[in-house]
Amino acid sequence: MNLYLYPDALRRLFTDREEELDLLETYRQRLLKGAPFPYVSLFGTRRIGKSLLLKEFMARTLERDEPVLPVYLDLEGQCVSAEGLATAYIGMVCYWYLARGQGSPWEYLEPAALPGLVAGKGQVVERVVRELLQERQALRPDRQHLLRLAFAFPQDLAQEAGLKVIMILDEFQELEYLQNLPDARNLLALFRSFTQSQGDVAYFLAGSAVAVMHRLMADPASPLFVQFAQVPLAGFQQEATATLLRKLLPDLPPEPQRNQVVDEVHFLTQGYPYYVTVLGERLRLQSPDHPLDRDAVRRAFVTETLSRTGRIYEFCRYIYDVSLQKARGYTALKAVLDVLAAEDGLNAAEIARHLRVSHAAASEYLRWLIEVDLLVTTTEGGGRKPRKRYFYRDPVLRYWVAMATRGIEVPPATTPVDLPALLDRLDHLYQQTATQLGLARESQVRELLRAFAGQTVDGALFGLAEKITLPTFGRVEPYVAPGNAYELDALAEACTEPGQSNGERWAVEVKWRNRRARYNDLTALYTRALDLNARPWFITRTGLTPAAEKYAQEKGILVSTERDLQALAERLGVRFGK
């Protein structure tokens, strides 16, 4: 099915996200059965693949012979007025109902064209379009009536047509901006009142303003609090990155060179689908005389990121400018970003010293930058005063800020003469962030171990096929072997009697690198665990190489990835940062 808003050429690039698709499919089935269910809020940074995921779900739904109508509406640009929102909302419901995604939707967004498009198509659509036009033409339109008319339309149509409707609202955070208009007061509360009363309509929301979306769904003061299941969308894991690259580069070299290419692309992009796609397309256009290897990937990345005609350069410039426009105090915020571009992972006090401002002022600047999704935090230590460190949400943007905002650019078509220096700076910045994140994550893992208390959890979180019962540890601390022979990020000991360590032990190693952990990393941990009579648990940000994975299985080493760690933290009620 070749949809106008999701053409086959784009659909062929769809990769992974099967876990999220399964979740959406579960809600679709529950809608068909008339069972109650939470609605879905999907959020992630721009170009992480939210819209593509929702469009893939929409296409699969339309391919089924079932009375389910998906309606996709991108709210960006539609929320400048209540009249505009109501027209777009009603027009796109009509488009998907009558055209089912075939042909251009733009005429459905023209109020004057709507009566002709819906004539004879049903009493509900004719009535709603008629009321929309009457109110728009009034000297003083009743904008609350327009919004109620729009929000009620999907349920009214579903009842008349014998359908179930799934409203897919992309860039949903735009509704909050419309709330600032006097005639759109209490917009989110009004929206919730309709979602709660519509038994034939499900709502799948998506937003790229991560902090705003999280606040809308998780803040008790928000009208949407606990109404939606939150589904965060992260970058690809290594395997998905490899799959997408194979689609973009059918002539990938054989092993082991292929692994080097995939590893380097994943290292530089952190699995962000947009960046992977841009690099893949750049590499596909390179001269066949140049080998496709790690160096080629690095050259392509520098060119795309630091050339004014590069697509990554343009994207970073857009995110940087738009984000700062939405925040207050442009000059001060730019100074904070410059400091963190040079040294990621500082805390508020350190940033205050760099800027020579008060701790309170620095904290306020950081709060604004988190609100517009440029920064995230990690939290170290427990107690009443946990320490926060601040990082760029997107490491590619950090590299761009560190270089482009200082006037460092490269020519678009030729290799820059200072390429080695640019690559050295690239390695330095990425390694610095990985080191800082690793230190923060080690602290968080120790907090997580202290939360173990006999819970039974899915063994897949540790690389096991069966469920696992977590020990109760009485002591969790970093460990240094006698004579400084080696160190462990954590030695967790189950104490059966006060002051004694005579229960189960876990030896824990955290490798928070941007590359896959290797065979030697696993052998080192296993040897140390044997020395301590402890069970080895290896935590890796981006997975294992094939040789390391085989060794872990042979030796029974517990292995968890970033995604596993986040899921375990949620299961145990432990809050994690980045």
N, C-alpha and C positions, 0 to 999 in steps of 0.2 A: 504494500500500500504506500504510494508515493504522495505524502501530504505536502501541501504548500509550505507550511511552517516547519516541516521536518522532511526534507527531500532525501531520496535514497542515498545520494552521495554523502550526505552527513550521517545518515543512519549506519552506513557501513563502517564508520569510525567508532561507533558506540562500543565501549569496552567495559568489562567487569560490571560492578554494581549489582551483581545478582542477589546479594544479601538484602539490599535496599528494595530491589524489585519484588523479592519474595514478600517483604513486609507490606508493600503497597498492595500486592495481590491478595494478601490475607484480608486487608481492609475492604477490598473490592468484593470479595466473596461474602464477607459479613454484611455488607450493604445489600447484596442480592438476597440474603436470607432474612433481612430485616432485623438483624441482631444489633444491640447497642455496641458502640465502639468509640474509642477516642479518635479525634481527627489528627492529622499529621502535620507537623511543622518541620520542614526540611531546611537546614541552613548550612552555609559554608561560604568561603570567600568568593569573590568574582572569578569566573572562568574555572571553577573547580568541577563543574559538570552537573550542576543542579538542573538547569533547564533541559539539558540533553537527557538526563535520567527521567524527568517527568514526561518529556515528549516520547521517549521509548515506551514508557508505561502506557501512554495515551495511544500510541500506534498499536501496541499489542492488544489493548482493550477493544479498539475499533475492529481489529481482525477477527474477534470472536463473534459468534452469532448469538449475542445476548442483548437484552434490553437495557444496556448501560451506555449512557452518553457522557463521554469526557468533554469538558469545556476548558480550554486553555486560554488564559488571559494574562498578559504581561502588563502589570500595573505601572511600570516605569513610564513616565510621560503622560499618564492618564489621570493623575491626581492633582491637577492644577486648579480644579474647581469641582463642585458637587455635580454640576451639569455634565462636565466632561466624564467624570467617573461613571455616572448613571448611564450615559449614552454608550460608553465602551462596554460596560457590564452587560447591558441589555443587548447591544449589537453583537457581541461575541457569543452570547448564548444562542441567539438566532442563527449566527453563522455555523456553529457546530451542529445545531439541530437540523438545519436545512441543507447545508453544503457538506457536512461531515468532513471538513478539512480539505475539500477539493476546491482548488481555485483560490483567488485572492480574497482575503477577508476585508480589504480596506473599504469597499463600498458599504459594508455593514456598519462601519463607524461613521458614516455620513447620515445625519438625521433625515435629510430630505430624501434619501434613497430608500430608507427603511420601509415606508408604507408599501411601495411597489414590490419589494423583496418578500414581504410576509403576507401579501394579499392572498386570501384563500387557503392559508396554511394552518389555520386553527384559531379558535376564538381567543385563547389566552395570548398568543403572540400578537394578534391584531389589536386586542385591547391594550396590552402593555405599551406597544409602540404608539398607539393613538394618545394614551395618557402622557407618555414621555414628550411627544411633540407639543401637546397642548400646554404642558407646564413650562417647557423651554421657551415657548412663544409668549408667555404671560409677561406683563409689565414688571411684576415682582414675583419671580418664580418661588414656589415653596420648595426649598432645597431639601428639607427633611422628607417631604413627600416623595421627591425624586429618588432619594436614597432608599426609602422603604420600598418603593416600587421595584427598584433594581434588585435589592436583596431578597425580596419575596418571589421574584420571577422564576428561579430554578425550581422551587417546590411546586408552584402553580403549574408550570409546564410539565413537570414529572407526573403530576396527578392526571392531567388531561391526556397526555400521550401514553400513559402506562409505562413510564421509564424510571430508571434510577439515574441520577445525575451525579457526576463527580466534578466539582468545581476546583480547577487547578489554578491557583492564583500565584503567579510568579512576582518577585520583588514586592512582597506583601508589605514590607516596612514602609512603603510609600504612603499607605493609608494614615500612618501616624503624622506625616507632614501635613496632610489635608486637614487633620484635626485642628490645626492652628487657625483655620478660617472660621469666622464667627458662625456662619450658616451650616457648618459641618460639625458642630459641637457634639461631643459624645459619640463620635463616629464608630469607634471600636466597640463601645457598649451596645450600640444599635446593631452592629454586625453580629455580635455574640447572641443577641436576643433572637435573631433569625436562625443562626446555626443550631441553636438549642431546640428549636421547635420544628425542624424540617426532617422528617423521618425518611424521606426518599432522596436526600442529598448528602453527599459526603464532601468534606473540604480538605484538600491537600494544599498547604501553603509552602512557599519557598521564599527565601530572602538572602541577599548577599551582605547585608549589614548585620554581621553576626552578633555584635553586642546588643544592637537594638532588638533583633529577633529574640534573643535569649531573654532580654528584659520583658518584652511583650508577653512571653509565654511563662516565665518563671517568677516574675515580680508579683507578690500578693496584691499590690495596688492596681495591677493591670486587669481590665475586664476579661482578658483571655486566660487568666491564671488557671492552670491545671485543666484547660479545655483541650489541649493538643499534646499528642506524644511528640517529643523532640527527637529528631533524627539528624545528628551532625554528619556532614559529608567531608571526608578528609581526602588527601592526595592518594594516589594509587600506591599499592604495595609493589614490590619488585616484579612480581609475576605479571601484574596487569600492565605495568610500564613496558615490559618486554612484549606483551601481546599487542599493544597499541603501536609500538615501533615496527613490529612485523607487518602490520597493515600499511604503515607509511613507507617502510623500506623493505620491499619484498626481496631485495638483493643483499640483505644483511650477510656479513661474512660468516664462515663456519666457526665452530668452537675452536679454541677458547676466546678468539678475538671478538666473537659476538657478545660473550658475557662482559668483556671489557667495555664495549660500546654501551650495552644496556646499563651496566653499573655506573658508568660515567654520566649518562643521561639522567638516571634516577638520582644520583648524588647531587647534580647541579640543579635539578628541577624539584627535588623532593616529591616527585610523583605528581605534580600539578598537571592535569591533562593538557591544559592550554600550552604550557611551556614545552611539554613533551611533543605536542603536535607541531609547534613552531620549529623546534630543533630538528624533528624528523623531516619536515618539508624543506628546511634549509639544507640538510645533508643530502637529500634526494636530488637537489639541484647542483651539487658540487660536481666538479669535473671528474669523469671516470678515471682520469690519470692519477688522481689522489686517492690513497687508500682510506677506507672507512675504518678508522681506529679511534682510540681515546683522544689523541691529539686533534683529530678532525672535529670531534664533538666539542672540545674546549674552544677551538677557534670559532666554531659556529656559535657557541654560546656568547663569547665576548662580542662578536660582530652583531648578533641580534640584540644584545643588551646595551651596548655602548655606541652603536651607530644610530644617528637620528632617523634613518629610514628603517631601522629594525623594528619588528613587530613587538618584541618584548620591551624595547625602549619606549615605544609609543604607549604601551599598556601601563608601564610603570609611571610614566609622566602623567597619564590620565588619573591613575589611582592616587598619586601624590597630590596633584592639584585639587581634585574633587574632594578628597578626604579633608584636606586642610581648609578648603572653602566652607565645609560644613562645621568646622570647629572654630572656637574663638581664639584670638591671640595668635595670628599667623606667624609672626616673627619669633615669638617665644617657642612655639611648637616646632618650627623649623630648626631652631637651635637644639632642642631635645633630640630630634631625629638625627641631626648631624653628630651629636655626642654618641648616640647608640650605634650609628653607622660605623664609627671608629672603634667602639668597644661595646659589644652587645653584653647584656646580662648584668648591668649595673643596678643598684638599688636607688631608692629615692634620695637618700642622703648623699650618695656619691654623685648623682646627677646635679643635685643642688650645689655641691661644691664646684663642679665643672662650670655651671652657669652663674655662680655667685649670686644665688637667690636663696630665699628661705626654703626650709624643708616643706612648709605648707604650700608654697607656690609651686615647687617642683612636683609635689603630689597632685596638685590640681591640674597641671599641664599633662601629667601622665594619665590621669583619669580621662581627660578629653581625648587623648590619642587612643586610648583603649575603646572609648565610645565610638570612634570612627574607624575602628578595626585595623589600625596600623600597628598596634602593639598588643602583646599578651603578657601574662605574668606567670611565673612559677613561684611556689611558696615553699620555703625551707623551714624546717623545725616546727614543733607544735607549741603548746602553751598559749599564753594570752597574747604574745607578741610575735607571731610568725613573721619571718623575713620574706619580703617580696623582691624578686628581681624581674627586670623588664627586658623583653626581647621583641624584635620585629616578628610580626605574624608570618611574614613572607620573606625568606632569606634572599630571594632574588631581588626583591625591592630594596633590601638593605644594601646589597652590592651596588645596585643602580644609584642609590642615594650617595653612597660612599664615593662613587666615581663621577657620575654624570653631573651632580650638583656642584662639583669642583671643576667643571669644564673639561673633564677627561672624556674624549670621544675617539672613535676609530672610524676610518673610511669604510663605506659599505661594501666595496667590491675588492679591495686589495688587503693583503695581510699587513697589519700595522707593524712598524719597525720595532716598537717597544712591546710586542706581544709577550715575550718572556716575563717582563716586569708586571704586565697586567694579569698574567696567569698566576704569578707568585702572590699578588695581592688577593686574587680570587681564592687561592688555597688558604691564605692566612685568615681571611674573614670567615670562611666556612669552618675551618678547624677551630677558630676561637669560639664561634657560636656553639659548635658541637661540644667543646670542652666545658663551657659554662652550663649548657643544658644538662650535660652528663652529671656535673656536680650537684645541680639542683635535683635531678631525678634520683640520684643515689640517696639523698636525704628523704625524698618522698617514698622511695621503696622501703626504707627502714620504718617510716610511719605506717606503711601498709602492712609490713610484717607484724608490727605491734598490734594491728587490728585482727590478726588471725586468732580465732577463738573457737575452733572445732566446727566451723561451717563446712558443709559439703557443697562443692562447686563443680562446674563443668570441667572435666579434665582437659578439654581442648585448650583451655586458657594456659595450660602448662605443657602442651604438646602431647597429651595423653589421650587414649581412646576412651578410658573409663573415668567415672567421677573420682574426685579426690577429696578427702577430708583434711582440712587444714589443721596443723598442730596449734596449740596455745603456747606461745613463746613468752618466757619470763624475762629474757634478756636479749636485746637486739642492739648490737654495736658494730662499728667498723673494727676490723681485726688486722693486727700487724704480727706476723710470725716472729719468733725469737731470732735475734740477730738481723732483723729487717730483711729476712729471706724473701718474703713476699707479703702482699697486702690483699685483703678482701674488702669489698664495699660493705658487706654485712656478714656477721656470723650470728645466726639466730639460734637460741638454745631454749628448749622446753625444760622448765624447772619443776620437778615434782615435789621438792621440799624447799623451804625458804633458804636462800643463800647457796643452793646446790644446783649444779648443772648435770643432771643424770638422766635426762630425757632425750628426745629427738633433736638433732642438729641440722641446720641448713647452712650451706656455704653459698653465698650469693655474689655474683659478679654482674655489674651493669656496664654494658658497652653501648653508649649512646652516640654512636658515630653515624655519619651519613652514608656509610657503605656497609655491605653485608659482613657479618662476623665470619671469621675464617677458622679453619681446622685447628690452627695453633692456639687460638683463643679458647677453644673447648678443651683441648688436651691440658692446658695450663690449669683451668678450673678443676678438671677431674682429678688431676694429681694432688692439688691442694685439698680437695674434699676428702680424698682417701687419707691424707695425712691427718685430717681432723676427725675422721670417722663421721662425716657429715654427708647429707644429701645435696648434690650440686643443683643449683638453680641459676640458669644463665638468662639474662634479660638483654635483648638486642632491639635497637630501634627499627632496623629495616630487614631483619631476617638473617638467614645463614646461607653460606655457599653450599652447593651440593655435597661436597666432601665433609663439611662441618655438620650438616644435617644428618648424614649417614652415621657419623661418629656419635652424635647425640643419641640417636636411636639405639645404637649398639650398646652404649654405656648407661642408658637410662637417665640421661641428664634432662632435667626439667628445663624447658625453653619457652619463654614468653616474648612476644613482640609488643610494640607500642600499643597496638589495638587491643591485645590481650590484657595488658596492664590497665588500660582505661576501663575495660569491661569488668575486671576484677575489683578495681577501686569502686566502681558504681555498685557492684554486688555487696561490698563490705561497707558501703557508706562513707568512704574516704574521699575527700575532695582533692582532685589533682588539678594542676595548672596545665601549661602547654604540654 
